[in-house]
């Protein structure tokens, strides 16, 4: 498909390209590239939130129009990709994200429109995916951009289950699980799931105790992972501080004063203090008057207008 966006430079999008992982599982990616041929630095986004979500598609179009090859990929077990989805709230040795990320970086580097240099980017869970793959030092990885992802899971919940936020988020994530399994209960579209949870389901479950007695239907095939998570609130599962010495590329961290995952600042300070010595002066951080939604940056968060510089654009920050 040929599309244009932003500065009106032509962009070609090749949808649902097959990316084979080391165990044979096929992940799907959309590749955006400038029209007219050539080889370009390549930016890889790995997401559980649907690679064709408007915010990702728009960002990819704009980045490609600025002279990049952009790869947006559904991670294992999500949307168009094969395999079993294992979420970030478990022992990371049980997920496939580091290995899948490594394989995806090297696949991206071999694209005809790639010059062999790959950067990885993303926000929140996508940033979690970026940090996970960087630990394994894929040879073609040259830089990492990540926003809204702290070093420790306990910095986010302090050992207490975030009932309102986590149940809504899980119900939204379960929309794709319902679609994949053909479940009759509940919406199969993530946007519809958020609306339906807030208008119908929230009141049924927000005060439900004990959590383990909730029915399985609302959370579909995510129910076993959710129930395991209830009893592990005091367990640190991310442990990104442990991998800082292994991340051998420059990193850029972005967060907001009102970001509930403010531990993002510790990614920057950790890399400066404990990353490989040859890159310690190459890490960057931007903190602005924003909330967790770094993909939608505004100057008037809440009752205060922070001025025109606060109305930054997420893609501009990535390009910078």
C-alpha positions, 0 to 999 in steps of 0.5 A: 500500500502506498500512502503519504503523511506529514511532509508529503513524502511518499511512503510504502507500507508492506503489511503483515510481513512474516518474521520467523523466530528461532523456535519457528514461531511466525510474528507479523510486522508492517514495514514502512519505507520511503518511496523511491528505493534506497537504504535507511536507518531502521526503527523497530517497534514491538508492541502488544497493543496492535501494530496498526493502532492509529498512534503507531501507524501515524508515528510510523508514517511520519518517521518513514517520511523523515527518512527511516525504514520503520518496522511495527510488529505484533509481539508473540501471541498478540493480534496477527502474530503466532504463539502464546502471549506471556505478559510482563508481570511474571518472571521474565525468564518465562517470556520470549521477549528478549529472544524474540526481540533479538531475532526481530532486530536482526531480521529488520537489519536484513531488509532490502530498505535497511542500511543495517543499523537498527534502533528500537523505540516505544512507550510503556509496554513497548518500552519494556519490550525494547529494554528486554531485547537490549539485554541480549546485545543484538549486533545490529542494535545501535540505539534505544528510545524508551518512554514510560517504563521504569526499572522496577515493577514495585515502583509502580504498585508498591506491592499493592494490586492496582485494582482499578487500573489493572483490571481495566487494562487486563480486560482491554488486553483480553479483547484480543484473547477473546477474538483469537479464541472465538469467545462469545463473552465480551468485546473483541475490539480493544477500544470497545473493551475500554468503553464496555468496562467503564460503562458495564463491567467495572461496577461488577468487579471493582469491589469484588473480594477475594480477587481469586473468586472472580469469574474467568469470563471477563479476562478470558485466556489472561485469567490464569496469568492474572490470578497468579499475579494477585499473589505476587504483588510484593515480587519484583519482576522487571529488574532492569537495573540488573541489565544496565551493564549489558545494554551496550548502546546509547539510550534515550529515556522520556517521561513526565512529571505526572507519569505514574511510571516515574521510575523511567528516570532510573533507567537514565541514571542507571545507564550513566552509573552502571552501563558500559563505560564507553557509552555512559556519556551518550545517554539522554533524558527528557522530562516534561509536564506530561502524564504517562501518555507520552504519545499525546503530549499537551501543554495544559495538563490539569489546571496549569498551562505550561506554555508552548514548549510543553506541547511537544510531539512524540515523534519529534522526540523520537527523531531528536 
